[in-house]
């Protein structure tokens, strides 16, 4: 994409404006769940077939809700990391149609930041 900085406003090329194909659809959730080893994480499948994964220390949680998390508007994935007394934790949500590859990339990055104390 080229931008003409001498003219006011935004300019682009016809090539940059062409339609693109984007990955859509939920994909295979096993791309996410297969990232976890039983040695370090607990896995529970509840009576709704929702999947809950937590770290052995309980500070990491990932939930997969194929039909949407109860009480939410189509939340399909919920990732949460509990904070400490000094630093707050965080949470990330994805809807039921978010591609599993996107969720897997996020989870991989979060797991990469983990280290034993």
BELLIN-V544346 format. One record per helix or strand of 2 or more residues. SS is the DSSP state (H for helix, E for strand). FROM is the first residue (numbers start at 1). TO is the last residue. If there is no record, write none. Layout:
((SS FROM TO) (SS FROM TO))
//
This chain:
((H 14 17) (H 30 33) (E 41 45) (E 51 55) (E 60 64) (E 75 81) (E 90 95) (H 100 112))
//
